[in-house]
Amino acid sequence: MPEADAAGLRRIVLAAAREINAGRYFEAHEEIEERLEDVPDAWWPFFLGLLQVAVGYHKLASGNAGAARMLGNGLEKLEPFADDALGIDVGALRRRARLDLHRLEQGDEAGARAGLVTDPPRLLPVVAR
């Protein structure tokens, strides 16, 4: 991917990450949605997956139905991408979303929602080892 394209995609991810990391999941969804036309076809599933995970967390936080479905759809789309795609820790977000999806599937909505407060999901840069 040309460097200019990668930089533009990273800007979209960072804008969404700021919102996710602040617990503003609906706004993260909006950040991605507003820029989807700038995303190349190869990256469309990645960004749609992030968008769906953000919507899943918005639904969970607001007590609306459909959180599990959106988390599952988002995870499915994120699966083919590397854990460090675009320099962010996609692997950590996937692990967290899987945990919350499992809680929801087991009927523990209260536990999943409590986790949003005590240890909220994050979209962070990859840490060099």
N, C-alpha and C positions, 0 to 999 in steps of 0.2 A: 504494500500500500504506500502511495506517495506520502512523504512527510507532511505535506499540507493537509491531506485528508486525515491522517492520524491526529494531527493537532486539532482539527475541527471536531473530530469524534471525541477526543479527550475533553474538549470544552463542554460538549453536551453532557458527558458523564459527570464532570465536575459540578456542573449546574444542578444536575439531579442529586448528586451526592450531598451537596450543601443542604438541600431540602430534606432528604432522607435522614441525614445525620442530626437534623434539628427536629425530627419527628413530624415533619410536614409532608406526609406521604401523598396527599392529593396534589400538593404543589409540585412534588417531584414528578408525578405523572404528567402534570401540565408542562413542565420544563421539557420533558422528552417528547410529548405529543406535538408541541409547537415546532419542534426541529426535525421531525421524522422525514420531512421532504428532503432534507439535506443529507440523509443517511444512505450510503450506497447499499444496493441490494444484498450484498454479502453480509452486511452488518444489521440488516433490518430485523432478523429474528432476535439478535442480542438486545437491541434497544426495545423491541416489543416485549421481550421477556422482562427487562428491567421495569418497564412501564406496568406490566401485569403484576409483578411482585409489589410494586409501590401501591397499586390499587388494592391488592390483597391486604396489605398492612393498613391502608386507609379504612377498608371495610371492617377489619378486625378492631381497630381503634375506636371506630364509631358505632360498633355493635350491629353493623348491617350484615345481612346474609350475603354469602358468596365469597367470603374470604378464602376458604379452602380451595375453591375452584380456581380463583385467580392466582393464588400462590402456586398451585399445581401446574396451571397453564404456563406461568412465567418460568418455573423451574424446567419444564420440558423444553422451552425455547432456549434457555441459557445452557442447557446440558452440553451441547457440542463445543462450547467455547472454553478456552484455556482458563485455568484458575486465576491467571494474572492478565487477562485480556485488557488491553488499553491501559495497563499499568495500575489497575485497581484489583482489589482482592475479591474477585468474583467467587472464588472458592469459599471464602468465609460467609459471604452473603447466601450462597446456596446452602451451606450447612445450616445456617440459622433458619432460612425459610423452610428447609426440610423438617427441622425440629418443630417449628410452629405448625407446619402442615400436619405432622404426626399428632401433635397435641389436639388439633382441631378434629382430625379423623377419629381420635379416641374419645371425643366428646368433652375435652378439657379446654373449652373456650376461655374460661376464667383464668386458667394457668397461662394460656397463650397471651391473653390480654395483659395479665400482670407482668409478663416478661417484657412487654413494650415499655413499661415504666421502670422496672428494676434493671433491665439490661437490654436496651433497645437495639434493634438491628442497625448495622452501620455499613456504609459503602466507603471503604478506606483505601488509600494507596497501598500498593504492595510494599512490604518492608524488605529491604535488601538484607540478605543473611550473610 
